[in-house]
Amino acid sequence: MNSKHILSLLEPYQEKLLNHSLYNQLKTIDDLHLFLENHVFAVWDYMSLLKALQNKLTGTTLPWMPVGNPSIRYLINEIVLTEETDLSLDKYRQSHYEMYVDAMQQCGANSALIAEFLEEVESTKNIFVSIKRSKLHSELKAFLDFTFRVIEQGESHEIAAAFTFGRENLIPLRFTEILKNFQVAFPETDLSKLIYYFERQSELETKERKGLAMKMTEELCGEDERKWDAVASVAVDALEKRINLWNAIEEMILQPELSF
């Protein structure tokens, strides 16, 4: 097995996400708010996957020692640089999570939900306890639990699988057009920061970055079929968790009594 086999295996899951009926249900600002208030958790936990890879694949301990492949170190550190300290629309240095929260606040979405959750994480010092205690939708809990189980229990190639195959290119390019149409239809709501965020994400998802991420996974697996099987399993699970989250958000839009 290799990365081409994995991509072929994942194609139907990716297609389901890119063409998910959820996007057709985003018709009002309230619908958009509900989407943002759930999706922000995926924006946040992405950084933990990235930092887990940085800890495992680059030199982060003292005394420093060179670790692994320099090209992989470069990939990880370059992604960390942009994801953690990018330039916002206002030309301030921010993480993409902080950009997203600012965009939520600008358009009137409720950012208190994620803020309260992170406070709980700080308080318990145990992400799994915080997830279990939270009042989040069960599918969002399952999504977060999966991410942090992979981080805590997974080997480097499994974390790389969740990162490489489970996080990139899962929101269609037309989503930015949906936001721009929202801006026209609801001119009283400022979506400029949100549009900037998604345009910036598209800009960063270059072929070179994808190629390096694939190379990282290939280097970590080598010719070990056991590792490739684990990569396939984690990648499928990651996409299934995202599909289930999208299903849940759509359900909450159609049945508002199920939302937060």
Secondary structure, 3 states (H helix, E strand, C coil): CCHHHHHHHHHHHHHHHHCCCHHHHCCCHHHHHHHHHHHHHHHHHHHHHHHHHHHHHCCCCCCCCCCCCHHHHHHHHHHHHHHHHEECCCCCEECHHHHHHHHHHHHCCCCHHHHHHHHHHHHHCCHHHHHHHCCCCHHHHHHHHHHHHHHHHCCHHHHHHHHHHHCCCCCCCHHHHHHHHHHHHCCCCCCHHHHHHHHHHHHHCCHHHHHHHHHHHHHHHCCCHHHHHHHHHHHHHHHHHHHHHHHHHHHHHHCHHHCC
